[in-house]
């Protein structure tokens, strides 16, 4: 699929329309027609998961936006009919007497009613004219039931922060559509919650409960993916719609603060986030997308425009077979596309079009000036970001745990990225646990392993690793020096007294130097690489031939490829890697990774 680069508002609108049509056509091709089976008829089938995702009916909104873009009446009716079938399927299978919608037919979670209500409100707010009077009345009555449920939905107030903030937007939009101010008054109560969930650096915390609980290091529960793709866009739109200037300024400050985690290719570094088990390279598996929030304030903030454009172009590059891949290497790894990615992110495209966010935008520059050398420390995350030349690294000792074995800690080099070569190394989830089985894909026909650089030893069936040490010491100066102990997921130290390790990371303009000193286990170094990339190996040196450059890995120790040239893969964030193992030796292990132009 070829998409024209976004250069200005005109090409941005065209891009959004093309990508929206592409994804919507992909979803439409998977819509089930089975009038004799009401539990199936109208839903969208997910071939990757072999099931129906309950929230698929949110595709009502992008479908109606597609109908609005059509000139031929027959084509308009195709999309309208598809949207109406989705609504009826949800009414038969998800709708509750309380006014809530179930997240899935086989689950009990009703919190996602906030997102269902937003999309239903958008359908009526922007596309009422496409619908019959009977349909408008039916949908409006159903929306009011959802609004009444959300009005008294106190259990969400103590849930992950994306829920209460999105509920503020949901109630406000219900007030607009239903012309009932009681919902807007209630919305303000929910919106105020965000002011108590900002760190000094304006990062949103609360993706984990209790939301105000501090870790031993004083860290907050923060997930970059959920923040930029769900919480911030909802809050930014709420501030925009209510014309609350204080909230608008707060939204801008937070949007700007989160740009520290945006990679040059439009991806989000969530290698340490509390909920990174649902991290996709471009954002989050079940969230809506970051581009709407950034574009909303883009006219006054060139950096926001650049962020929106880079992320949208990344989404387009990850589109195969008319649906969105959960990461750049899904196709290379032979994984099917879960449709959850597509129907949530298509709502963002519809929103851009309906809110006319591309209007009156002149030339857009995506190559923003960056400092050639910079170190940023985020105490709320116990995480350092270092930039030098074209390189950037993330080192994390983050210890706020959402689930055992989730995000890495231990002073791990959780992200290594080069502006031209892309991501070279990244941490994935430590242990992939399908904590949300209906919302998390199952890897098929692939070796799924942790992608993190780490020291690891298995003893009596238990994995002890540097990534599980939440008490590791990190000293950051010209280089980052880490010292810790290999531990298991429960943070118990490797028995025998030889658990200690020391790692040093020295970032250079075109690469990095790594030192590792340990006596037990092995150094595991996965290098991001697709199967089609050629490899050359000789004594002390390994070269990966990438599209526009070569990646050289040089070491004073023997580099073993345990799977040969076969790649490992991880669904979070959806990348393949070549695994390199190095055993301990008398002297420190020294590795150098260098990017060479072809």
Residue pairs with C-beta under 8 A, 6 or more apart in sequence:
1 22
1 316
1 319
1 320
1 322
3 15
3 18
3 19
3 313
3 316
4 11
4 14
4 15
5 11
5 313
6 12
6 15
6 309
6 312
6 313
6 364
7 363
7 364
8 361
8 362
8 363
8 364
9 358
9 359
9 360
9 361
9 362
9 364
10 358
12 309
12 312
12 352
12 358
12 361
12 364
13 352
13 353
13 358
13 359
15 312
15 316
16 312
16 349
16 352
16 353
16 358
17 69
17 349
17 353
19 312
19 315
19 316
19 319
19 349
20 62
20 65
20 66
20 69
20 346
20 349
20 350
20 353
21 66
21 69
22 319
22 322
23 62
23 319
23 322
23 323
23 324
23 342
23 343
23 345
23 346
23 349
24 59
24 62
24 63
24 66
24 79
24 346
25 322
26 321
26 322
26 323
26 339
26 342
27 44
27 56
27 59
27 62
27 63
27 323
27 339
27 342
27 343
27 346
28 63
28 78
28 79
28 82
29 322
30 44
30 45
30 46
30 47
30 339
31 42
31 43
31 44
31 45
31 82
31 85
31 86
32 40
32 41
32 42
32 43
32 44
32 45
32 52
33 41
33 42
34 40
34 41
35 41
38 89
38 92
38 93
39 92
39 93
39 105
40 52
40 89
41 85
41 88
41 89
42 85
42 86
42 87
42 88
42 89
43 52
43 56
43 57
43 86
43 89
43 93
44 52
44 53
44 56
44 59
44 86
44 339
44 343
45 52
45 339
46 52
46 53
46 56
46 338
46 339
46 340
47 336
47 337
47 339
48 335
48 336
48 337
48 338
48 339
48 441
49 338
49 438
49 441
49 442
51 438
52 105
53 104
53 338
53 339
53 340
53 343
53 438
53 439
54 90
54 93
54 94
54 101
54 102
54 103
54 104
54 105
54 107
54 112
54 438
55 103
55 112
55 115
55 116
55 286
55 340
55 343
55 344
56 86
56 339
56 340
56 343
57 86
57 87
57 89
57 90
57 94
57 116
58 115
58 116
58 119
58 343
58 344
58 347
59 82
59 83
59 86
59 343
59 346
60 83
60 86
60 87
60 119
60 120
60 123
61 83
61 119
61 120
61 122
61 123
61 347
61 350
62 343
62 346
62 347
62 349
62 350
63 79
63 80
63 82
63 83
63 86
64 79
64 80
64 83
64 123
64 126
64 127
64 130
64 350
65 126
65 127
65 349
65 350
65 353
65 354
66 79
67 75
67 76
67 77
67 78
67 79
67 80
67 83
67 127
67 130
68 76
68 126
68 127
68 130
69 353
70 76
70 79
76 130
80 130
80 131
83 123
84 135
87 139
87 142
90 101
90 116
91 142
93 102
93 105
94 101
94 102
94 105
95 101
95 142
96 102
96 110
96 149
98 110
98 149
99 113
99 145
99 146
99 147
99 148
99 149
99 150
100 110
100 113
100 146
100 149
101 110
101 112
101 113
101 116
101 146
102 108
102 109
102 110
103 109
103 110
103 111
103 112
103 438
104 438
106 438
107 438
110 149
111 153
111 155
111 156
111 159
111 163
113 146
113 149
113 150
113 153
113 170
114 150
114 153
114 156
114 163
114 166
114 167
114 169
114 170
115 166
115 170
115 288
116 146
117 143
117 146
117 147
117 150
117 170
117 173
117 174
118 166
118 169
118 170
118 173
118 234
119 347
120 139
120 142
120 143
120 146
121 143
121 170
121 173
121 174
121 176
121 177
122 173
122 347
122 350
122 351
122 354
123 139
124 136
124 139
124 140
124 143
124 177
125 173
125 176
125 177
125 354
126 354
128 136
131 139
140 177
140 178
143 174
143 177
143 178
144 174
144 178
144 180
146 174
147 170
147 171
147 174
147 178
147 180
147 183
150 167
150 170
150 171
150 174
151 171
151 182
151 183
151 186
153 167
156 163
156 164
156 167
157 164
157 190
157 193
158 209
158 210
158 211
159 209
160 206
160 207
160 208
160 209
160 211
160 226
160 275
161 193
161 194
161 197
161 204
161 205
161 206
161 207
161 211
161 226
161 231
162 206
162 207
162 226
162 227
162 230
162 231
162 234
162 287
164 190
164 193
165 190
165 191
165 193
165 194
165 231
165 234
165 235
165 238
166 230
166 231
166 234
167 187
167 190
168 187
168 188
168 190
168 191
168 193
168 234
168 235
168 238
169 187
169 234
169 235
169 237
169 238
169 241
170 187
171 183
171 184
171 186
171 187
171 190
172 183
172 184
172 187
172 238
172 241
172 242
173 241
174 180
174 183
175 181
175 182
175 183
175 184
175 187
176 184
176 241
184 242
187 238
188 242
191 235
191 238
191 242
191 247
194 204
194 231
194 235
194 250
195 250
196 212
197 204
197 205
197 206
197 211
198 204
198 205
198 250
198 254
199 205
199 220
199 222
199 380
200 380
201 257
201 378
201 380
202 250
202 253
202 254
202 256
202 257
203 220
203 222
203 227
203 254
203 257
203 258
203 378
203 380
203 381
204 222
204 227
204 231
204 232
204 254
205 211
205 220
205 221
205 222
205 380
206 220
206 221
206 231
207 221
207 222
207 223
207 226
207 227
207 273
207 274
207 275
207 402
208 221
208 223
208 274
208 275
208 400
208 402
209 221
211 221
213 221
214 220
214 400
215 399
215 400
215 401
215 470
216 399
216 470
216 471
217 382
217 397
217 398
217 399
217 470
218 379
218 380
219 379
219 380
219 381
219 382
219 398
219 399
219 400
220 380
220 381
220 400
221 274
221 400
221 402
222 273
222 274
222 380
222 381
222 400
223 270
223 273
223 274
223 275
223 276
223 402
224 258
224 261
224 268
224 269
224 270
224 273
225 268
225 270
225 273
225 275
225 276
225 278
225 279
225 280
225 283
225 284
225 287
226 273
226 275
226 284
226 287
227 258
228 258
228 261
228 268
228 283
228 290
228 293
229 268
229 283
229 284
229 287
229 288
229 289
229 290
230 284
230 287
230 288
232 251
232 254
232 255
232 258
232 290
232 293
233 288
233 289
233 290
233 292
233 293
233 296
233 348
235 247
235 250
235 251
235 254
236 251
236 255
236 293
236 296
236 297
237 292
237 293
237 296
238 247
239 247
239 248
239 250
239 251
240 248
240 251
240 296
240 297
248 297
251 293
251 297
252 297
252 300
252 301
255 293
255 294
255 297
255 301
255 304
256 301
256 303
256 304
259 303
259 307
260 376
260 378
260 385
261 268
261 269
261 270
261 385
262 268
262 269
262 307
262 310
262 311
263 269
263 392
263 415
263 417
263 423
264 310
264 417
264 419
265 310
265 314
265 422
265 423
266 282
266 307
266 309
266 310
266 311
266 312
266 313
266 314
267 281
267 282
267 311
267 314
267 423
267 573
268 279
268 281
268 282
268 283
268 290
268 311
269 385
269 394
269 414
269 415
269 417
269 426
270 276
270 279
270 284
270 573
271 279
271 394
271 396
271 407
271 408
271 414
271 415
271 426
271 427
271 428
271 573
272 381
272 383
272 394
272 396
272 398
272 407
272 408
272 409
272 414
272 427
273 279
273 407
274 400
274 401
274 402
274 406
274 407
275 284
275 402
275 406
276 406
276 407
276 428
276 429
276 572
276 573
277 402
277 403
277 406
277 429
277 432
277 433
277 435
277 436
277 440
277 572
278 284
278 285
278 286
278 436
278 439
278 440
278 572
279 285
279 429
279 572
279 573
280 326
280 327
280 341
280 572
280 573
280 574
281 314
281 318
281 327
281 328
281 423
281 573
281 574
281 575
282 311
282 314
282 315
282 318
282 327
283 289
283 290
283 311
283 345
285 326
285 338
285 340
285 341
285 439
285 440
285 441
285 572
286 340
286 344
286 439
287 344
288 344
288 345
288 347
288 348
289 311
289 315
289 344
289 345
289 347
289 348
290 307
290 308
290 311
291 307
291 308
291 309
291 311
291 312
291 315
291 348
291 352
292 308
292 348
292 351
292 352
292 357
294 301
294 304
294 305
294 307
294 308
294 311
295 304
295 305
295 308
295 352
295 357
295 358
296 355
296 357
297 304
298 304
298 305
298 308
298 357
298 361
299 305
299 360
299 361
302 364
302 365
302 368
303 368
305 361
305 364
306 364
306 365
306 366
306 367
306 368
309 364
309 366
310 366
315 324
315 345
317 328
318 324
318 325
318 327
318 328
318 330
319 325
320 330
320 331
320 337
321 337
323 337
323 339
323 341
323 342
324 337
324 341
324 342
324 345
325 331
325 335
325 337
325 341
325 574
326 335
326 337
326 338
326 341
326 441
326 571
326 574
327 571
327 573
327 574
327 575
328 574
328 575
329 530
329 569
329 574
329 575
329 576
330 336
330 337
330 574
332 530
332 531
332 532
332 567
332 576
333 446
333 531
333 567
333 569
333 576
334 444
334 445
334 446
335 441
335 443
335 444
335 446
335 569
335 571
335 574
336 444
338 441
340 439
351 357
352 358
370 387
371 387
372 387
372 388
372 389
372 509
373 387
373 388
373 389
374 386
374 387
375 384
375 385
375 386
375 387
375 476
376 384
376 385
376 386
377 383
377 384
377 476
378 384
378 385
381 396
381 398
382 396
382 397
382 398
382 399
382 409
382 474
383 394
383 395
383 396
383 397
383 398
383 414
384 394
384 395
384 396
384 474
384 476
384 480
385 392
385 393
385 394
386 392
386 393
386 395
386 476
386 480
386 507
388 507
388 508
388 509
389 508
389 509
389 510
390 418
390 419
390 420
390 509
390 510
390 595
391 416
391 417
391 418
391 419
391 507
391 508
391 509
391 510
391 511
391 512
391 595
392 415
392 416
392 417
392 507
393 413
393 415
393 416
393 417
393 480
393 505
393 507
393 512
394 413
394 414
394 415
394 416
395 411
395 412
395 413
395 414
395 474
395 476
395 480
395 482
395 505
396 407
396 408
396 409
396 411
396 412
396 414
396 427
397 409
397 410
397 411
397 470
397 472
397 474
397 482
398 407
398 408
398 409
399 409
399 470
399 471
401 407
401 470
403 433
403 435
404 431
404 489
404 490
405 429
405 430
405 431
405 433
405 468
405 489
406 429
406 430
406 431
406 433
407 427
407 429
407 430
408 414
408 427
408 430
408 452
408 454
408 467
409 467
409 468
409 469
409 470
409 472
410 454
410 465
410 466
410 467
410 468
410 469
410 470
410 472
410 482
410 484
411 466
411 469
411 472
411 473
411 474
411 480
411 482
411 483
411 484
411 503
412 427
412 452
412 453
412 454
412 466
412 467
413 425
413 427
413 453
413 503
413 505
413 514
414 426
414 427
414 452
415 423
415 425
415 426
415 427
416 423
416 424
416 425
416 426
416 512
416 593
417 423
417 424
418 424
418 510
418 511
418 595
420 548
420 549
420 595
420 597
421 546
421 548
421 549
421 551
421 595
422 528
422 546
423 528
423 575
424 527
424 528
424 551
424 593
424 595
425 451
425 453
425 525
425 526
425 527
425 528
425 593
426 451
426 452
426 528
426 573
426 575
427 450
427 451
427 452
427 453
427 467
428 450
428 451
428 452
428 570
428 572
428 573
428 575
429 450
429 570
429 572
430 450
430 452
430 465
430 467
430 468
430 489
431 450
431 489
432 443
432 448
432 570
432 571
432 572
434 440
434 442
440 571
441 571
443 569
443 570
443 571
446 568
446 569
447 563
447 566
447 567
447 568
447 569
448 568
448 569
448 570
448 571
449 526
449 568
449 569
449 570
449 579
450 467
450 524
450 526
450 570
451 526
451 528
451 568
451 570
451 575
451 577
452 467
452 524
452 526
453 514
453 523
453 524
453 525
453 526
454 465
454 466
454 467
454 523
454 524
455 465
455 466
455 486
455 501
455 503
455 516
455 518
455 521
455 522
455 523
455 524
456 463
456 464
456 465
456 466
456 486
456 521
456 522
456 524
457 463
457 464
457 465
457 486
457 494
457 520
457 521
457 522
458 464
459 494
459 495
462 488
463 488
463 489
464 486
464 487
464 488
464 493
464 494
464 499
464 521
465 486
465 487
465 488
466 472
466 484
466 486
466 501
466 503
468 486
468 487
468 488
468 489
468 491
469 484
469 485
469 486
469 487
469 491
470 491
471 484
471 485
471 491
472 482
472 483
472 484
472 485
473 482
473 483
473 484
474 480
474 481
474 482
475 481
475 482
478 506
479 504
479 505
479 506
479 507
480 504
480 505
480 506
481 502
481 503
481 504
482 501
482 502
482 503
482 504
482 505
483 500
483 501
483 502
483 503
484 500
484 501
485 493
485 494
485 499
485 500
485 501
486 493
486 494
486 499
486 500
486 501
486 518
486 520
486 521
487 493
487 494
487 499
488 494
493 499
494 520
494 521
496 520
498 519
498 520
499 520
500 518
500 519
501 516
501 517
501 518
502 515
502 516
502 517
502 518
503 514
503 515
503 516
503 517
504 513
504 514
504 515
504 516
505 512
505 513
505 514
506 512
506 513
506 514
506 515
508 594
510 594
510 595
510 596
511 552
511 592
511 593
511 594
511 595
512 592
512 593
513 590
513 591
513 592
514 590
514 591
514 592
514 593
515 588
515 589
515 590
515 591
516 523
516 582
516 588
516 589
516 591
517 588
517 589
518 584
519 584
520 584
521 584
522 581
522 582
522 583
522 584
523 581
523 582
523 583
523 584
523 589
524 579
524 580
524 581
525 553
525 579
525 580
525 581
525 582
525 591
526 568
526 577
526 578
526 579
526 580
527 544
527 551
527 553
527 577
527 578
527 580
527 593
528 575
528 576
528 577
529 535
529 544
529 546
529 551
529 567
529 576
529 577
529 578
530 567
530 576
531 565
531 566
531 567
531 576
533 544
533 545
533 546
534 544
534 545
535 542
535 543
535 544
535 545
535 565
535 578
536 542
536 543
536 545
537 543
537 559
537 561
540 554
540 555
540 556
540 559
541 552
541 553
541 554
541 555
542 552
542 553
542 559
542 580
543 550
543 551
543 552
543 553
544 550
544 551
544 553
544 578
545 598
548 597
548 598
549 595
549 596
549 597
549 598
550 595
550 596
550 597
550 598
551 593
551 594
551 595
551 596
552 592
552 593
552 594
552 595
552 596
553 559
553 580
553 591
553 592
553 593
554 591
554 592
554 593
554 594
555 582
555 589
555 590
555 591
555 592
556 587
556 589
556 590
557 582
557 583
557 585
557 589
557 590
557 591
558 582
558 583
559 580
559 581
559 582
560 580
560 581
560 582
560 583
561 578
561 579
561 580
561 581
562 579
562 581
563 579
565 578
567 576
567 577
567 578
567 579
568 576
568 577
568 578
568 579
569 575
569 576
569 577
570 577
582 589
582 591
